[in-house]
Amino acid sequence: MRRVARVVARFGGAIVTVIGAFVVFALASALAASAAMAAANTAGANNAAFTASGAPPNDDMPPAIQWRLDVVRDGRTIDTFEATTTLGQAFSDTHHHEVTHRVGCKDNPAGGIDLARTVSVSPVAADVNGVTLAIEANETVEDDTAPSTPEGCALPPQPRRVNASHPGLVVPIGETATWTLIDKNPTLVYRVHASVTSQSH
């Protein structure tokens, strides 16, 4: 009888051991399945982000700078350039302004002239103090006063080319900065506003 009891006890212990191993195995399998599902969900989210933006997420993307440049002649705004440009990139545009003057003693219209203006802007730095822009300017301007012949007949104003560059105009946050290209006859000033934004065009 005691031998039978010992056999039963040993057999019972084996059963307990087998059941314990099965429970551990089932728990490990459940944890592995949960981890796999979490990884799949993460991959799906990353793929969705990739699809929506057209590029993988990147927290190291440089900021975009939204800027506006007003061309001010003799205190009056005559032209405006504006864009949103990524830091380290450049934006360039040309505006055309055709003018015709009446000349001669009979006040006849003369040939027209294109007062073209090309401005290139490149954001080179941005921090809590403001935005720094490198600016290139190339334009044709006319003098304020027009010459005349010895008889007093009108001649067209003399055009001249203006080529200037500023390596780093600092625009404080929430303020404007000015750059004077011509100080008289006429005065020509670039007035610039800039801020950091989240998108570039």
Backbone bond lengths (Angstrom), bond angles and torsions (degrees), N, CA, C in turn:
res aa  C-N    CA-C-N  psi(-1)  N-CA   C-N-CA  omega(-1)  CA-C   N-CA-C  phi
1 M - - - 1.468 - - 1.529 110.45 -
2 R 1.330 114.40 -40.73 1.468 117.99 178.45 1.522 111.30 -66.26
3 R 1.335 116.14 -36.73 1.469 119.70 178.40 1.517 110.98 -62.63
4 V 1.348 114.67 -42.80 1.472 118.71 178.35 1.510 110.78 -61.64
5 A 1.349 115.81 -39.81 1.470 119.83 -179.61 1.510 110.77 -64.08
6 R 1.374 114.61 -40.14 1.463 117.60 179.37 1.524 110.86 -64.93
7 V 1.319 117.15 -38.91 1.472 121.56 179.33 1.511 110.13 -64.09
8 V 1.350 114.08 -46.04 1.463 118.08 179.74 1.507 110.91 -62.51
9 A 1.320 116.82 -39.98 1.465 120.36 -179.61 1.520 110.80 -63.43
10 R 1.370 114.40 -44.66 1.461 117.63 179.38 1.528 110.83 -63.92
11 F 1.336 115.90 -43.27 1.470 119.96 179.94 1.527 111.42 -63.10
12 G 1.353 114.31 -39.61 1.464 118.69 177.86 1.513 111.85 -64.03
13 G 1.371 116.53 -40.46 1.467 119.99 177.82 1.507 111.42 -63.07
14 A 1.320 117.45 -38.01 1.475 120.95 178.15 1.513 110.47 -63.76
15 I 1.360 115.29 -41.17 1.468 119.06 179.35 1.513 110.53 -61.87
16 V 1.355 115.54 -44.14 1.466 119.39 179.28 1.511 110.82 -61.31
17 T 1.356 115.98 -41.58 1.459 120.03 179.41 1.521 111.28 -62.79
18 V 1.326 117.50 -43.64 1.471 122.33 179.59 1.524 110.64 -63.11
19 I 1.351 115.26 -44.39 1.466 118.89 179.86 1.520 110.68 -63.02
20 G 1.344 116.43 -41.81 1.475 119.44 178.68 1.514 111.52 -61.55
21 A 1.324 117.68 -42.78 1.471 121.32 179.34 1.519 110.69 -63.86
22 F 1.342 116.58 -39.74 1.461 120.50 179.38 1.527 111.09 -63.28
23 V 1.353 116.59 -40.86 1.471 121.05 179.26 1.513 110.49 -63.93
24 V 1.335 117.07 -42.91 1.466 120.74 179.22 1.526 110.70 -62.86
25 F 1.353 115.81 -43.04 1.462 120.48 179.58 1.527 111.31 -63.00
26 A 1.342 116.62 -43.08 1.466 121.01 -179.92 1.525 110.71 -64.02
27 L 1.346 117.00 -40.59 1.460 120.88 179.37 1.524 111.17 -65.25
28 A 1.323 116.82 -41.52 1.475 121.01 178.67 1.522 110.97 -63.88
29 S 1.343 116.04 -40.90 1.459 120.25 179.12 1.526 111.23 -63.53
30 A 1.336 116.22 -40.77 1.463 120.29 179.54 1.520 110.62 -64.70
31 L 1.337 116.55 -42.73 1.468 120.03 178.81 1.519 111.48 -63.89
32 A 1.338 118.02 -39.90 1.465 121.64 178.49 1.517 111.09 -64.18
33 A 1.351 116.04 -42.21 1.467 119.53 179.09 1.519 110.81 -63.94
34 S 1.349 116.92 -40.04 1.464 120.60 179.10 1.524 111.05 -63.91
35 A 1.345 116.55 -42.12 1.471 120.36 178.71 1.513 110.88 -64.10
36 A 1.338 117.38 -40.62 1.466 120.78 179.53 1.521 110.66 -63.88
37 M 1.334 116.78 -41.34 1.461 120.09 179.43 1.520 111.11 -64.29
38 A 1.350 117.34 -41.17 1.464 120.90 178.63 1.514 110.87 -63.75
39 A 1.342 117.35 -40.43 1.467 120.90 178.35 1.516 110.56 -64.28
40 A 1.355 116.30 -40.31 1.463 119.70 179.14 1.515 110.98 -64.22
41 N 1.348 116.13 -41.69 1.466 119.32 178.76 1.517 111.21 -62.77
42 T 1.351 116.32 -40.93 1.463 119.83 178.89 1.517 111.13 -64.14
43 A 1.321 116.67 -43.91 1.464 120.17 178.52 1.511 110.96 -62.08
44 G 1.375 115.67 -40.12 1.461 118.32 178.76 1.509 111.81 -63.21
45 A 1.337 116.84 -40.32 1.462 120.26 178.94 1.513 110.68 -64.76
46 N 1.340 116.60 -41.38 1.461 119.63 179.17 1.512 111.29 -65.03
47 N 1.360 116.43 -40.44 1.464 119.63 177.87 1.515 111.01 -64.23
48 A 1.343 117.07 -38.29 1.463 120.18 178.68 1.518 110.20 -64.10
49 A 1.331 116.31 -41.59 1.465 119.58 178.36 1.512 110.55 -63.69
50 F 1.331 115.77 -40.72 1.459 119.88 178.74 1.523 110.70 -61.58
51 T 1.353 115.86 -45.89 1.463 119.62 -178.20 1.510 111.68 -65.01
52 A 1.326 117.29 -41.24 1.462 120.37 -176.49 1.510 111.91 -66.60
53 S 1.329 118.74 -38.32 1.466 121.04 -174.39 1.508 112.84 -94.95
54 G 1.363 116.52 -17.46 1.448 118.34 -176.70 1.515 112.43 82.79
55 A 1.312 118.38 -1.82 1.455 123.01 179.18 1.515 108.44 -153.40
56 P 1.319 118.08 153.86 1.463 119.38 -179.49 1.507 111.27 -65.18
57 P 1.349 118.45 150.05 1.454 120.97 179.68 1.519 110.71 -57.25
58 N 1.318 115.99 140.37 1.463 121.18 -178.32 1.518 109.01 -148.77
59 D 1.321 115.12 108.96 1.456 119.64 -179.38 1.518 112.65 -77.10
60 D 1.346 116.21 -7.07 1.454 120.31 -177.70 1.523 113.00 -96.12
61 M 1.327 117.97 10.89 1.460 120.84 179.06 1.529 109.72 -62.95
62 P 1.358 117.92 136.30 1.466 119.83 178.81 1.527 110.44 -67.94
63 P 1.321 117.74 153.29 1.462 120.15 -178.69 1.516 111.74 -70.94
64 A 1.311 115.44 158.82 1.462 121.74 175.15 1.525 108.56 -102.11
65 I 1.313 115.96 142.54 1.455 121.95 -176.97 1.533 109.48 -113.47
66 Q 1.317 115.54 122.28 1.464 121.08 175.40 1.533 107.39 -94.91
67 W 1.334 116.34 120.81 1.462 119.76 -175.17 1.526 111.14 -134.47
68 R 1.315 113.86 159.08 1.468 121.59 178.28 1.526 107.41 -141.28
69 L 1.325 115.49 131.14 1.466 121.39 -179.84 1.525 109.10 -122.18
70 D 1.330 116.21 116.58 1.464 121.96 177.20 1.529 109.30 -99.75
71 V 1.316 115.72 131.65 1.464 121.61 176.02 1.532 107.40 -93.10
72 V 1.319 116.11 118.11 1.460 121.39 -174.29 1.527 108.72 -115.61
73 R 1.327 115.73 117.87 1.463 121.52 178.40 1.528 109.07 -113.11
74 D 1.317 115.71 123.22 1.466 121.47 -179.67 1.530 111.74 50.69
75 G 1.330 115.86 40.34 1.457 121.01 176.50 1.517 115.11 83.50
76 R 1.331 118.19 1.19 1.469 121.03 -177.47 1.526 109.51 -120.21
77 T 1.333 116.22 132.21 1.467 120.63 178.92 1.525 109.63 -73.00
78 I 1.331 116.06 122.04 1.464 120.58 -176.91 1.525 112.89 -114.30
79 D 1.323 117.64 -10.90 1.460 119.87 -178.37 1.528 108.98 -162.91
80 T 1.332 115.65 157.38 1.461 120.51 -179.31 1.522 109.81 -144.11
81 F 1.328 115.56 135.84 1.458 123.03 171.91 1.531 107.06 -120.19
82 E 1.331 116.91 141.08 1.458 120.02 177.12 1.517 110.19 -156.37
83 A 1.330 114.92 148.30 1.467 120.88 -179.97 1.522 108.73 -168.59
84 T 1.325 115.25 173.65 1.457 122.30 170.88 1.523 106.35 -118.76
85 T 1.330 116.55 119.03 1.465 122.08 -171.01 1.524 109.91 -128.23
86 T 1.332 116.12 132.73 1.459 121.25 178.63 1.522 110.65 -66.96
87 L 1.305 115.68 142.16 1.462 121.13 178.20 1.526 109.55 -55.08
88 G 1.339 115.79 129.44 1.460 121.20 -178.87 1.508 114.10 92.18
89 Q 1.335 117.97 -11.64 1.461 122.10 176.41 1.532 109.76 -97.21
90 A 1.329 116.38 174.63 1.465 120.88 -179.01 1.524 110.07 -132.04
91 F 1.319 115.29 147.27 1.469 122.76 176.01 1.522 107.72 -123.84
92 S 1.331 116.55 133.24 1.465 121.12 179.68 1.516 109.48 -135.32
93 D 1.325 115.97 140.09 1.466 120.65 -179.98 1.526 109.07 -151.24
94 T 1.331 115.52 152.28 1.460 121.81 178.58 1.516 109.71 -123.93
95 H 1.318 116.36 128.87 1.462 122.12 174.71 1.532 108.74 -109.90
96 H 1.327 115.02 140.82 1.464 120.64 -178.64 1.528 109.98 -113.99
97 H 1.320 115.43 141.47 1.462 120.88 178.72 1.529 108.30 -139.79
98 E 1.316 115.11 102.06 1.471 120.81 -179.50 1.528 109.97 -81.77
99 V 1.322 116.06 129.86 1.463 120.76 177.51 1.532 109.62 -129.18
100 T 1.333 114.94 149.58 1.466 122.17 176.46 1.516 108.71 -132.00
101 H 1.332 117.44 133.66 1.461 122.24 -179.48 1.530 110.00 -111.20
102 R 1.316 115.46 150.69 1.460 121.21 174.22 1.529 107.49 -95.91
103 V 1.300 115.25 126.04 1.461 120.19 -172.93 1.524 110.52 -131.51
104 G 1.350 114.10 171.90 1.461 119.96 177.76 1.514 111.59 82.78
105 C 1.306 114.99 168.72 1.460 120.00 -179.60 1.523 112.29 -70.04
106 K 1.325 116.31 -19.83 1.457 119.52 178.46 1.530 111.47 -97.53
107 D 1.316 116.12 6.99 1.468 121.94 176.29 1.523 111.42 55.09
108 N 1.324 115.35 46.59 1.460 120.27 179.14 1.524 110.69 -85.52
109 P 1.340 117.99 148.56 1.465 119.55 178.25 1.524 110.58 -68.16
110 A 1.310 115.78 135.46 1.463 121.05 177.59 1.529 109.34 -96.33
111 G 1.324 115.90 178.42 1.457 120.27 177.90 1.518 110.87 -64.65
112 G 1.327 116.63 147.02 1.458 121.39 -178.50 1.518 112.13 -77.43
113 I 1.307 115.81 162.99 1.455 122.62 176.59 1.524 108.81 -135.88
114 D 1.321 115.18 141.77 1.457 120.98 179.82 1.525 108.87 -95.33
115 L 1.319 115.82 109.59 1.466 120.34 176.39 1.531 108.13 -85.57
116 A 1.339 115.42 74.21 1.466 121.05 -176.88 1.526 110.19 -75.29
117 R 1.322 114.05 146.57 1.467 120.31 179.56 1.534 108.58 -137.06
118 T 1.329 116.08 120.70 1.466 121.58 177.88 1.519 109.22 -114.76
119 V 1.323 115.64 128.60 1.466 121.56 -180.00 1.527 108.64 -127.18
120 S 1.332 115.73 132.15 1.465 121.80 174.69 1.524 108.26 -119.50
121 V 1.325 115.46 131.47 1.467 121.09 -177.83 1.524 109.11 -128.17
122 S 1.329 115.87 131.73 1.459 121.15 178.24 1.530 109.73 -134.00
123 P 1.332 117.89 114.69 1.473 119.74 174.60 1.531 109.59 -68.92
124 V 1.324 117.28 125.64 1.465 120.80 -177.12 1.526 112.99 -112.12
125 A 1.330 117.91 -16.34 1.461 120.32 178.95 1.520 109.52 -160.74
126 A 1.339 115.23 153.07 1.470 120.98 176.90 1.519 108.48 -153.55
127 D 1.327 116.64 130.19 1.455 121.60 176.03 1.527 108.76 -151.37
128 V 1.332 117.06 -168.11 1.463 120.11 -176.28 1.521 112.16 -66.68
129 N 1.319 117.25 -19.36 1.461 120.09 -178.61 1.526 113.20 -85.52
130 G 1.323 117.52 -21.90 1.454 119.44 -179.72 1.515 112.59 154.12
131 V 1.310 114.52 -168.93 1.467 123.11 -178.09 1.523 108.56 -117.62
132 T 1.327 116.17 137.38 1.463 121.18 177.78 1.520 109.31 -108.45
133 L 1.336 116.46 126.77 1.457 122.45 -177.54 1.526 110.36 -119.98
134 A 1.330 115.46 133.49 1.463 120.75 169.05 1.526 107.22 -92.56
135 I 1.343 117.15 129.49 1.469 121.36 -172.96 1.528 109.89 -127.49
136 E 1.328 115.16 133.96 1.458 122.19 173.36 1.528 108.01 -117.95
137 A 1.336 116.57 133.54 1.467 120.96 -178.80 1.522 109.66 -127.95
138 N 1.319 114.64 137.07 1.466 121.10 177.75 1.526 106.85 -145.53
139 E 1.319 116.76 109.67 1.461 118.48 -176.45 1.522 112.41 -150.06
140 T 1.317 114.13 164.03 1.467 122.09 176.89 1.518 108.27 -109.60
141 V 1.324 116.58 126.65 1.467 121.36 178.42 1.521 109.29 -125.97
142 E 1.318 115.15 157.86 1.457 121.33 175.94 1.528 109.70 -109.83
143 D 1.328 115.57 150.21 1.457 119.92 175.90 1.524 110.25 -64.51
144 D 1.336 115.57 156.24 1.457 119.94 178.05 1.523 111.72 -67.76
145 T 1.323 116.91 -36.34 1.462 121.12 -176.93 1.517 110.44 -103.16
146 A 1.319 115.70 142.81 1.463 121.23 179.26 1.531 109.31 -102.33
147 P 1.328 118.17 138.28 1.472 120.21 178.00 1.527 111.07 -75.07
148 S 1.304 116.13 174.90 1.462 120.94 178.06 1.521 109.02 -145.60
149 T 1.332 115.62 162.40 1.465 121.52 178.00 1.527 109.45 -77.81
150 P 1.363 117.74 167.00 1.468 119.92 176.67 1.529 112.91 -56.72
151 E 1.326 116.05 -25.38 1.458 120.00 178.66 1.530 112.14 -83.26
152 G 1.332 116.24 -3.92 1.463 119.48 179.12 1.510 113.91 90.78
153 C 1.329 116.69 11.29 1.469 119.66 179.34 1.527 109.78 -82.63
154 A 1.314 116.71 141.38 1.466 122.35 -173.87 1.521 112.23 -70.59
155 L 1.303 115.01 141.13 1.457 123.28 171.42 1.530 108.44 -118.53
156 P 1.322 117.69 156.67 1.470 118.51 -178.84 1.524 111.29 -70.15
157 P 1.335 117.29 151.01 1.471 119.93 175.49 1.522 110.46 -58.24
158 Q 1.306 116.00 149.28 1.461 120.66 -178.84 1.526 110.71 -80.66
159 P 1.324 117.55 124.28 1.476 119.84 176.34 1.531 110.61 -81.68
160 R 1.286 115.81 155.64 1.462 121.20 174.22 1.518 109.48 -149.28
161 R 1.332 112.88 153.73 1.447 119.36 -179.91 1.523 110.22 -91.97
162 V 1.323 114.66 140.11 1.461 121.16 176.24 1.527 107.54 -120.90
163 N 1.332 115.71 118.31 1.462 121.82 175.60 1.528 107.66 -122.71
164 A 1.310 116.46 118.81 1.458 119.61 -176.92 1.519 109.46 -146.00
165 S 1.321 115.53 154.82 1.465 120.74 177.61 1.520 109.78 -142.01
166 H 1.314 114.91 144.59 1.462 121.38 176.50 1.531 106.81 -123.66
167 P 1.329 118.41 118.09 1.469 119.85 -175.31 1.520 114.38 -71.10
168 G 1.327 117.72 -21.71 1.467 118.46 -177.92 1.517 112.73 -171.11
169 L 1.326 115.75 84.85 1.467 120.62 176.33 1.528 108.16 -82.54
170 V 1.325 116.86 119.28 1.462 121.51 -178.83 1.532 109.47 -88.47
171 V 1.322 115.27 122.32 1.467 121.38 179.42 1.529 107.54 -109.77
172 P 1.337 119.22 108.38 1.471 120.90 179.71 1.527 111.16 -63.17
173 I 1.336 115.26 148.43 1.457 120.46 179.38 1.533 109.73 -60.35
174 G 1.349 116.09 129.27 1.453 121.44 178.19 1.512 114.72 77.16
175 E 1.332 117.63 6.67 1.459 120.77 -179.67 1.522 110.08 -129.28
176 T 1.329 115.92 179.66 1.461 121.26 175.60 1.520 109.11 -117.57
177 A 1.329 114.56 155.91 1.457 121.08 175.36 1.528 107.80 -124.60
178 T 1.322 116.84 150.03 1.459 120.86 -178.95 1.524 110.46 -122.57
179 W 1.315 114.11 149.53 1.467 121.97 177.31 1.530 106.96 -134.28
180 T 1.319 116.41 119.20 1.471 121.36 -179.11 1.523 110.03 -91.12
181 L 1.329 115.69 119.94 1.459 120.49 178.60 1.533 111.41 -93.55
182 I 1.351 116.90 -38.90 1.474 122.35 177.92 1.519 107.09 -132.54
183 D 1.319 116.05 131.88 1.473 117.89 -175.71 1.531 113.92 -95.34
184 K 1.348 118.63 -9.35 1.471 119.42 176.99 1.531 110.56 -164.03
185 N 1.328 113.82 155.98 1.480 124.36 173.68 1.529 114.77 46.31
186 P 1.320 120.25 60.77 1.473 127.83 -3.76 1.532 110.48 -96.29
187 T 1.329 116.38 170.63 1.461 118.95 168.11 1.529 108.21 -79.13
188 L 1.306 115.27 139.32 1.473 120.03 -179.91 1.527 107.73 -136.53
189 V 1.327 115.46 117.46 1.467 121.81 -175.00 1.518 108.81 -129.60
190 Y 1.333 115.99 137.72 1.457 121.46 170.72 1.531 107.62 -99.25
191 R 1.331 115.49 124.88 1.468 121.98 178.51 1.525 107.74 -110.34
192 V 1.329 116.61 122.91 1.463 120.84 -168.57 1.524 111.42 -123.90
193 H 1.334 115.32 136.96 1.464 122.77 172.25 1.527 106.86 -125.04
194 A 1.335 116.90 141.03 1.469 120.58 -179.37 1.520 110.59 -149.74
195 S 1.345 115.72 149.61 1.469 120.93 177.25 1.519 108.12 -153.12
196 V 1.328 115.78 161.23 1.451 122.16 179.64 1.527 108.93 -87.38
197 T 1.322 116.40 133.69 1.461 120.49 179.91 1.516 108.02 -130.59
198 S 1.336 117.19 -172.20 1.468 120.33 -173.48 1.512 113.63 -108.17
199 Q 1.324 118.76 -10.54 1.448 120.83 -176.70 1.510 109.87 -131.02
200 S 1.338 116.71 153.10 1.460 122.48 175.25 1.508 109.54 -123.93
201 H 1.347 116.37 155.96 1.457 121.87 -178.83 1.514 108.84 -119.02
